[in-house]
Amino acid sequence: MREKATYALGILGAIVMIWNLHHIFTQMAPESAQGMAGWILFIHVPADFMGDILYTVALVTSILFLVKKDFTYDSISVACIEVGTMFILVNLVTGSIWGKNQWGIWWTWDLRLTTQLMKFLLYLGYLVVRPAIAEATQRATMSAFIAIFAYADVPLVMMAIRLPNVRTQHPSPVIETGGINDVAVPFVVGIIAQLLMALALMLVRLHQENTRREIDSLRRELHAL
Amino acid sequence: MKSGLATALTIARKDLRTELRTKESINAAASFALVILVIFSFAFNLERDEFYAISGGLLWLVYSFAGALIVNRAFSRELPNDCLDVLIASPAPGWAIFLGKAVAAFLLLLLVEAISLPVFGLFYNIRWTESLGWLVLIILLATWGMTIVGSAFSAVIVNVRLRELMLPVLLYPILIPLLIAAMGGTTALFQGEPLTGENFGYIRQLIGFDAVYTALALYMIEFILVF
């Protein structure tokens, strides 16, 4: 039942996303300055939101794990970080494609781009080290520790790249300048679509993690016999 | 609190004594730093001005490579004969054990840096003695940040397979804000700019990094050492 609900969520997310793309390509006039390339923002920006939301959930569950020592929190943390890292990668790749189209370059050491890449690398470290720790309690504790350290680093990176001699050419968020009205519908629908997909992926990963722990405990029981 | 600090000092003294007798990591780190310095000379063929523009970056690359070697040993030194278990079982508080190890690593890394800084200046014609006070301040702040985070991760991965490989994967991304500030500040100094005004941001950033991670590491180490 739970599995079916998870898949239903994912499929619903996919349908909403396809509807959104259809709406964008058939109903919207190309944005005057950027042409159709500007539409990639309906994938690019929600992906960043999902990454940040999932990392924040992982921070909370990591702290909760250290306090309560309940492995459910550890499973949620790893599921969130793995899926969140994938969304940050989507954000980086779509941004890069947009940059090639608009700026003529795939990458620039700009303040927002740099922060995003560092965020990606920090959590990549988490995902690389985690499987190398053999003992389950230790793995969960160390992972929680790394997740908390990584989260604390993000604001510091943002401050560091504001130091002298770093510039930005990333567009300002349209939400701040009031230009959101024309694109509100596809933007909000894009967020809803990715939110559903993120939730579905997170639940699948969570299920995997729980199954793995069950297998581990069965194996230990077998060894004891 | 007071007895904890005394314990930390004892552990730092023990670590330093062990290291100065065996010279395991300090020899490795110092000679590694020298080798890297020599290799850099083949990597670039630059005019003097251009070299000044990247000098701070090079210096901190050398220091962070050497730093990873030093902090890696902070906790893995205790693995033979199960010394780590005994340390954890002892009545000493976790933060004191950790602080002692971080202080020892800090002093060892400072020693390696003190050896390689004149060599760097000599090989690459860098005038590093002008405004030495600011340079020492940057080195002290950045080295402390590097060793406190490094020792924390050294404790995290002490029981991990391939820990020598895993440490850099975790450590360098975390150190990026610190390295940006240290590299920028050192380059500014080597180019003869003062660290006042806008450039003081580098020092502020280093102090902020140190404060955040010293507090976080000292608080969280209890969870790591006692599981």
Contacts between the chains, C-beta under 8 A, distances in Angstrom:
chain1	res1	chain2	res2	distance
A	66	B	220	7.7
A	66	B	223	5.0
A	118	B	173	6.2
A	118	B	176	5.5
A	121	B	173	4.3
A	122	B	173	4.5
A	122	B	174	6.7
A	124	B	169	8.0
A	124	B	173	7.8
A	125	B	169	4.9
A	125	B	170	4.6
A	125	B	173	5.6
A	125	B	174	8.0
A	128	B	166	7.3
A	128	B	169	5.4
A	129	B	157	6.8
A	129	B	160	6.8
A	129	B	166	5.1
A	129	B	169	6.5
A	129	B	170	5.9
A	132	B	157	8.0
A	132	B	160	4.9
A	132	B	161	5.2
A	132	B	162	6.3
A	132	B	166	6.0
A	133	B	157	7.9
A	133	B	159	7.1
A	133	B	160	5.4
A	134	B	159	7.9
A	134	B	161	7.3
A	135	B	159	7.4
A	137	B	227	5.8
A	138	B	159	6.4
A	138	B	227	6.0
A	141	B	223	6.1
A	141	B	224	6.6
A	141	B	227	4.9
A	142	B	156	4.9
A	142	B	157	7.3
A	142	B	160	7.9
A	142	B	224	7.1
A	144	B	223	7.6
A	145	B	152	7.9
A	145	B	156	5.7
A	145	B	220	6.0
A	145	B	223	6.7
A	145	B	224	5.7
A	146	B	156	6.8
A	146	B	170	6.5
A	148	B	216	7.3
A	148	B	220	6.8
A	149	B	149	7.6
A	149	B	152	7.4
A	149	B	174	6.0
A	149	B	213	7.7
A	149	B	216	6.8
A	150	B	173	7.7
A	150	B	174	7.0
A	152	B	212	6.0
A	152	B	213	7.4
A	152	B	216	6.0
A	153	B	173	7.4
A	153	B	174	5.3
A	153	B	176	7.5
A	153	B	177	6.6
A	156	B	177	4.0
A	156	B	205	7.7
A	156	B	208	6.8
A	156	B	209	5.8
A	156	B	212	6.7
A	157	B	176	5.9
A	157	B	177	4.9
A	157	B	180	8.0
A	159	B	177	6.9
A	159	B	205	6.1
A	159	B	208	7.0
A	160	B	176	7.1
A	160	B	177	3.8
A	160	B	178	7.9
A	160	B	180	4.2
A	160	B	181	5.8
A	160	B	205	5.6
A	161	B	180	6.6
A	162	B	201	7.9
A	163	B	180	6.6
A	163	B	181	6.4
A	163	B	184	5.7
A	163	B	201	5.0
A	163	B	202	6.2
A	163	B	205	6.4
A	164	B	184	6.9
A	164	B	188	8.0
A	164	B	198	5.3
A	164	B	199	6.4
A	164	B	201	6.6
A	165	B	184	6.9
